[in-house]
Amino acid sequence: MPSGLGRRGLLFGGAAAGAGVFLAGCTSNESNDDDSGGSERNQAASNEESGPDVTIGFAGPQADHGWLSAINEHARSRAEEYDDVTLEITEGSNDTAQQIGQIESLINSQVDVLVILPADGRSLTQVALSAMNAGIPVINLDRVFDTPQAYRCWVGGDNYGMGLNAGHYIGEQLKDVEGARVVELSGPDNLELTVQRTQGFDDALANYPNIEKVARQAAEFTVESGQDVMSGLLQAVPEFDALWNHDDDQGVGAERAIDQAGRDEFFMVGGAGSQHVMEAIQADNTVLKATVLYPPTMAASAIDLARACAQAKGIGGLAEFEIPSFIQLYSAVVTKDNVEQYLPTGFN
């Protein structure tokens, strides 16, 4: 279940995130005598070259969801691309105490840098602070810790942006339809990410006065819940024009319910970017017409950031000697017009 830094948190993250550098920084000590700025660009670009050997510890939750499995795979495959990186990856657990123990083991083994996707950001904040205090920089992946002092860099998705871009896509498709009706199949309402996605969706739809959201029901990011909740929505709303589903895994169940009901008067937009949904978009023979990405490639980016941090390098394309304090990924909309570009990033 993807989750991330809230839109509100991002607004103050840039100022506060630097606090973590006090404890475990990742800056270069190399001098620069060239006033032209070329050496800064070369320093940033040099992150592709082999450097000192780096051991990266990776700790995440149990891969009980397609997106989380893809997170682990992207981390492993990216690390394998570098001959100077050794990846120590934990088994993964949704039990907070167990994940804390796994991270403590990585700290005790004196890895150079940690990449942590916490099962629960609040509960794992203290162990991340312990790593930073021990001089081990932490790359906080997606689910954010309670304080910026617990990480050197945060990288993750944009839940508000997912909803916003889904709403704008649907709005543009229906802007000329009088009395257009939209239905939302959300994730669990007890998760902040669900609140953010719905808020973004509603904010986007507010730009289209001809569109009314006539129903919203929450599922649980599982195939079974998607099928059950979608069956109820189809019975409650006899006709509508568009459906936004927050999560492509639960969307498999929603598709089953739609097929069983024999409904096809609407189009469906998914969320996250699974391989199945992208192939359906490419085939263009179902109600599925688009999905809004929450890219698991962020794990590969976290490995890049961890390596650059440990080697005191910047990031290619940026002039600074240091890695940024936070990076929020864009939630692109995948349609039949661009699906071939994104197919390699789809997850099972």
C-alpha positions as CSV (number, residue, x, y, z in Angstrom):
1,M,0.0,0.0,0.0
2,P,1.8,3.1,-1.1
3,S,1.8,6.1,1.1
4,G,3.9,9.2,1.2
5,L,4.7,12.6,2.5
6,G,1.6,14.8,2.7
7,R,1.3,17.9,0.6
8,R,1.3,20.0,3.7
9,G,4.4,18.3,5.0
10,L,6.2,19.0,1.8
11,L,5.6,22.7,2.2
12,F,7.8,23.0,5.2
13,G,10.1,20.0,4.5
14,G,12.6,22.1,2.5
15,A,13.4,24.3,5.5
16,A,13.4,21.7,8.2
17,A,15.0,18.7,6.4
18,G,18.4,20.2,6.7
19,A,18.3,19.4,10.5
20,G,19.2,15.8,9.7
21,V,22.5,16.8,8.1
22,F,23.7,17.9,11.5
23,L,23.7,14.3,12.5
24,A,24.7,12.4,9.4
25,G,25.6,14.5,6.4
26,C,26.6,13.5,2.8
27,T,28.7,16.4,1.5
28,S,31.8,16.6,-0.6
29,N,35.0,18.0,0.8
30,E,36.6,18.5,-2.6
31,S,37.6,22.0,-3.4
32,N,36.6,23.9,-6.5
33,D,39.0,26.4,-8.1
34,D,37.1,26.9,-11.4
35,D,34.9,30.1,-11.4
36,S,33.1,28.9,-14.6
37,G,30.9,26.5,-12.8
38,G,32.0,23.6,-15.0
39,S,33.6,21.7,-12.2
40,E,30.3,21.8,-10.2
41,R,28.5,20.2,-13.2
42,N,31.3,17.6,-13.5
43,Q,31.1,16.8,-9.8
44,A,27.3,16.3,-10.1
45,A,27.6,14.2,-13.2
46,S,30.4,12.0,-11.8
47,N,27.9,10.0,-9.8
48,E,27.8,7.5,-12.8
49,E,31.5,6.7,-12.4
50,S,32.6,4.0,-9.9
51,G,33.7,5.3,-6.5
52,P,34.5,3.9,-3.1
53,D,32.7,0.7,-2.1
54,V,29.4,1.4,-0.4
55,T,27.2,-0.9,1.7
56,I,23.6,0.1,1.7
57,G,21.2,-1.4,4.2
58,F,17.6,-1.6,2.9
59,A,14.7,-2.2,5.3
60,G,11.0,-2.2,4.2
61,P,7.7,-3.7,5.2
62,Q,6.5,-7.2,4.1
63,A,5.9,-7.3,0.4
64,D,2.2,-8.3,0.7
65,H,1.1,-6.0,-2.1
66,G,2.1,-5.8,-5.7
67,W,3.5,-2.3,-5.3
68,L,5.7,-3.3,-2.3
69,S,7.0,-6.3,-4.2
70,A,8.0,-3.9,-7.0
71,I,9.7,-1.7,-4.5
72,N,12.0,-4.5,-3.4
73,E,12.7,-5.6,-7.0
74,H,13.6,-2.0,-8.1
75,A,16.0,-1.7,-5.1
76,R,17.7,-5.0,-5.8
77,S,18.0,-4.4,-9.6
78,R,19.4,-0.9,-9.2
79,A,22.0,-2.0,-6.7
80,E,23.2,-4.7,-9.1
81,E,23.9,-2.1,-11.7
82,Y,26.8,-0.7,-9.6
83,D,30.0,-2.6,-9.1
84,D,30.7,-0.4,-6.0
85,V,27.5,-1.2,-4.1
86,T,26.7,-4.0,-1.8
87,L,23.0,-4.2,-0.8
88,E,22.0,-5.8,2.5
89,I,18.2,-6.2,2.4
90,T,16.1,-7.4,5.2
91,E,13.3,-9.9,4.9
92,G,10.7,-7.2,5.5
93,S,8.0,-7.1,8.1
94,N,4.7,-5.3,9.0
95,D,5.5,-5.9,12.7
96,T,6.9,-2.7,14.0
97,A,9.1,-4.3,16.7
98,Q,10.5,-6.8,14.1
99,Q,11.3,-4.1,11.6
100,I,13.0,-2.0,14.3
101,G,15.1,-5.0,15.2
102,Q,16.1,-5.5,11.5
103,I,17.2,-1.9,11.3
104,E,19.1,-2.1,14.5
105,S,21.0,-5.1,13.1
106,L,21.9,-3.1,10.0
107,I,23.1,-0.2,12.2
108,N,25.2,-2.7,14.3
109,S,26.7,-4.1,11.1
110,Q,27.9,-0.6,10.3
111,V,26.4,-0.2,6.9
112,D,27.4,3.1,5.2
113,V,23.9,4.3,4.6
114,L,20.3,3.1,5.2
115,V,17.3,3.1,2.9
116,I,14.1,2.7,5.1
117,L,10.5,2.3,3.9
118,P,8.9,2.1,7.3
119,A,5.8,0.0,7.9
120,D,4.7,2.9,10.1
121,G,6.7,6.2,9.9
122,R,5.8,7.4,13.4
123,S,6.7,4.1,15.2
124,L,10.1,3.8,13.4
125,T,11.2,7.5,13.8
126,Q,13.3,6.7,16.9
127,V,15.3,4.0,15.3
128,A,16.0,6.2,12.3
129,L,17.1,8.9,14.6
130,S,19.5,6.4,16.2
131,A,21.0,5.7,12.8
132,M,21.5,9.4,12.1
133,N,23.1,9.9,15.5
134,A,25.4,7.0,14.8
135,G,26.6,8.8,11.7
136,I,24.7,6.6,9.2
137,P,22.6,8.7,6.8
138,V,19.0,7.6,6.3
139,I,17.2,7.8,3.0
140,N,13.5,7.8,4.0
141,L,11.5,6.1,1.3
142,D,7.8,7.1,0.9
143,R,6.2,6.7,4.3
144,V,7.7,9.7,6.2
145,F,9.1,9.8,9.7
146,D,7.7,12.1,12.3
147,T,10.7,14.5,12.1
148,P,13.1,15.6,9.3
149,Q,15.9,15.0,11.8
150,A,15.3,11.3,11.2
151,Y,16.4,11.4,7.6
152,R,19.0,13.0,5.3
153,C,16.7,12.8,2.3
154,W,13.1,11.8,1.7
155,V,12.0,10.4,-1.6
156,G,8.5,9.3,-2.4
157,G,5.2,9.7,-4.2
158,D,2.6,12.4,-4.4
159,N,-0.8,11.2,-3.1
160,Y,-2.5,14.6,-3.5
161,G,-1.0,14.8,-7.0
162,M,-2.5,11.4,-7.8
163,G,-6.0,12.6,-7.0
164,L,-5.4,15.9,-8.7
165,N,-4.2,14.4,-12.0
166,A,-6.9,11.8,-12.0
167,G,-9.5,14.4,-11.5
168,H,-8.1,16.7,-14.2
169,Y,-7.9,13.8,-16.7
170,I,-11.5,12.7,-16.0
171,G,-12.6,16.4,-16.1
172,E,-11.1,16.9,-19.5
173,Q,-12.8,13.8,-20.9
174,L,-16.2,14.9,-19.6
175,K,-16.0,18.7,-19.8
176,D,-18.5,18.8,-22.6
177,V,-20.9,16.2,-21.1
178,E,-23.9,17.9,-19.4
179,G,-24.7,16.5,-16.0
180,A,-21.7,14.2,-15.9
181,R,-21.6,11.8,-13.0
182,V,-18.4,10.4,-11.4
183,V,-17.8,7.6,-8.8
184,E,-14.8,7.1,-6.6
185,L,-13.5,3.8,-5.3
186,S,-11.0,4.9,-2.6
187,G,-8.5,3.2,-0.4
188,P,-9.0,2.7,3.4
189,D,-10.3,5.9,5.1
190,N,-8.0,5.4,8.1
191,L,-4.9,6.2,6.0
192,E,-3.8,9.7,5.4
193,L,-2.8,8.9,1.9
194,T,-6.4,8.1,1.1
195,V,-7.5,11.5,2.5
196,Q,-4.9,13.2,0.3
197,R,-5.9,11.4,-2.8
198,T,-9.6,12.2,-2.3
199,Q,-8.8,15.8,-1.6
200,G,-6.7,16.2,-4.8
201,F,-9.5,14.5,-6.8
202,D,-12.2,16.8,-5.3
203,D,-10.0,19.9,-5.9
204,A,-9.6,19.0,-9.5
205,L,-13.3,18.2,-10.1
206,A,-14.1,21.6,-8.6
207,N,-12.8,23.1,-11.9
208,Y,-15.6,21.4,-13.9
209,P,-19.0,22.6,-12.8
210,N,-20.8,20.2,-15.1
211,I,-19.4,17.2,-13.1
212,E,-20.9,15.8,-9.9
213,K,-19.3,13.1,-7.8
214,V,-22.3,11.0,-7.0
215,A,-20.8,8.2,-4.9
216,R,-17.6,7.3,-3.0
217,Q,-16.8,4.1,-1.2
218,A,-13.6,2.9,0.5
219,A,-12.0,-0.5,-0.2
220,E,-8.9,-2.1,1.5
221,F,-6.3,-2.2,-1.3
222,T,-7.1,-5.9,-1.9
223,V,-8.7,-7.7,-4.8
224,E,-11.5,-9.1,-2.6
225,S,-12.5,-5.7,-1.1
226,G,-12.3,-4.1,-4.5
227,Q,-14.8,-6.6,-5.9
228,D,-17.2,-6.4,-2.9
229,V,-17.2,-2.6,-2.7
230,M,-17.5,-2.1,-6.4
231,S,-20.4,-4.5,-6.6
232,G,-22.2,-2.3,-4.1
233,L,-21.4,0.8,-6.0
234,L,-22.7,-0.6,-9.2
235,Q,-26.0,-1.5,-7.5
236,A,-26.3,1.9,-5.8
237,V,-25.5,4.0,-8.9
238,P,-27.4,2.7,-12.0
239,E,-25.5,4.9,-14.4
240,F,-22.4,7.1,-14.4
241,D,-19.7,8.4,-16.7
242,A,-16.4,7.8,-15.0
243,L,-14.8,5.8,-12.2
244,W,-11.6,6.6,-10.4
245,N,-10.1,3.7,-8.4
246,H,-7.2,4.6,-6.0
247,D,-5.3,1.3,-6.4
248,D,-4.7,-1.1,-9.2
249,D,-4.5,-4.2,-7.0
250,Q,-8.0,-3.6,-5.6
251,G,-9.0,-2.6,-9.2
252,V,-8.6,-6.2,-10.3
253,G,-11.6,-7.0,-8.0
254,A,-13.4,-3.9,-9.3
255,E,-13.0,-5.1,-12.9
256,R,-14.5,-8.5,-11.9
257,A,-17.5,-6.8,-10.4
258,I,-17.9,-4.6,-13.5
259,D,-17.7,-7.6,-15.8
260,Q,-20.2,-9.6,-13.7
261,A,-22.6,-6.7,-13.8
262,G,-22.2,-6.3,-17.6
263,R,-21.7,-2.5,-17.2
264,D,-19.7,-0.5,-19.8
265,E,-21.3,2.9,-20.0
266,F,-18.4,4.5,-18.2
267,F,-14.6,4.6,-18.3
268,M,-12.3,3.7,-15.5
269,V,-9.0,5.4,-14.3
270,G,-6.7,3.3,-12.1
271,G,-4.1,4.2,-9.5
272,A,-0.4,3.2,-9.1
273,G,0.5,1.7,-12.5
274,S,0.3,-2.1,-12.5
275,Q,1.4,-4.1,-15.5
276,H,-2.1,-5.5,-15.8
277,V,-3.7,-2.1,-16.1
278,M,-1.1,-0.8,-18.5
279,E,-1.7,-3.8,-20.8
280,A,-5.5,-3.3,-20.6
281,I,-5.0,0.4,-21.5
282,Q,-2.8,-0.7,-24.4
283,A,-5.3,-3.2,-25.7
284,D,-8.1,-0.6,-25.3
285,N,-10.9,-3.2,-25.2
286,T,-12.2,-2.7,-21.6
287,V,-13.5,0.2,-19.5
288,L,-9.9,0.8,-18.3
289,K,-8.6,3.9,-20.2
290,A,-5.9,5.4,-17.9
291,T,-4.0,5.0,-14.6
292,V,-2.3,7.6,-12.4
293,L,1.2,6.5,-11.4
294,Y,2.6,6.1,-7.9
295,P,5.9,4.8,-9.2
296,P,7.7,2.0,-7.4
297,T,10.8,3.1,-9.3
298,M,11.3,5.4,-6.3
299,A,13.2,2.5,-4.7
300,A,15.8,2.6,-7.5
301,S,16.1,6.4,-7.0
302,A,16.6,5.8,-3.3
303,I,19.5,3.5,-4.0
304,D,21.0,6.1,-6.3
305,L,20.6,8.7,-3.6
306,A,22.1,6.5,-0.9
307,R,25.1,5.7,-3.1
308,A,25.7,9.3,-4.0
309,C,25.3,10.3,-0.3
310,A,27.8,7.7,0.9
311,Q,30.3,8.7,-1.8
312,A,29.8,12.4,-1.1
313,K,28.6,13.1,-4.6
314,G,25.8,15.2,-6.0
315,I,23.1,14.1,-8.5
316,G,23.6,14.2,-12.2
317,G,21.8,17.2,-13.7
318,L,22.1,19.3,-10.5
319,A,24.9,21.7,-9.9
320,E,25.0,21.2,-6.1
321,F,27.6,19.0,-4.4
322,E,25.0,17.4,-2.1
323,I,21.9,15.3,-2.7
324,P,18.6,17.2,-2.1
325,S,16.7,17.1,1.2
326,F,13.6,15.7,-0.4
327,I,12.3,14.6,-3.8
328,Q,8.7,14.2,-4.5
329,L,7.9,12.2,-7.7
330,Y,5.3,13.2,-10.3
331,S,2.1,11.2,-10.7
332,A,1.9,11.0,-14.5
333,V,-1.3,9.9,-16.2
334,V,-0.8,6.9,-18.4
335,T,-3.2,6.5,-21.4
336,K,-3.1,4.6,-24.7
337,D,-1.1,7.6,-26.2
338,N,1.9,7.1,-23.9
339,V,1.5,3.6,-22.4
340,E,4.4,2.1,-24.3
341,Q,6.8,4.5,-22.6
342,Y,5.6,3.5,-19.1
343,L,5.1,-0.3,-19.7
344,P,8.6,-1.2,-18.4
345,T,7.7,0.4,-15.0
346,G,4.5,-1.6,-14.6
347,F,4.4,-4.0,-11.6
348,N,2.7,-7.4,-11.1
